[in-house]
Amino acid sequence: MFVFNSNFPFSIPNINDIDWDIVSLPTFADKPKIGSQSMPAVFGITSTSKHKDEAMEVIKFLTSEQEQISESKKGVMPATVSEAARKAFAQDTPFKNKNWNALYYNEIAPGTAKSNYQLSIEKAFTASIQQIVEGQKDVNTGMREAQEQAEKIIAEAKSR
């Protein structure tokens, strides 16, 4: 089992050698029809930008219905709730006949508050998880080292 992320199946080597399809993620009994959180890319314009209007035009283009449908066809998760963009997902890929509707079966779970340290700490854990998956480290060693790295990151941030 592989929990979907927006790079799947495009980032999996030898994916054509695997017989696969997609189903919705399981949900909790007390939260029926509530799926996982999304991890969207976020665009913004800083207060120091000298080209705010131009930057806004780029954001408007990237989030337009037409562009969302175009990217969705390529297998890029749309940032819109547009039914047309959702139905277009992966239609211009070799995987167009998969059960992509499963991605939208459950509602997206609300986001959670993040600490000031979260992004830095996530990098430490992501690197360890990759090493565990690739068999370079066992689970206990990988998680212990990630925890040590996370504690070091927090200590350094607090000392500033």
Buried (B, 14 or more C-beta within 10 A) or exposed (E): EEEBEBEBBBEEEEEEEEEEEBEBBEBEEEEEEBBBEEEEEEEEBEEEEEEEEEBEEEEEEEEEEEBBBBBBBEBBBBBBEBEEBBBBBBBEBEBEEBEBEBBBBBEBEEEEEEEEBEEBBEBBBEBBBEBBEEEEBEEEEBBEBBBEBBEEBBEEEEEE
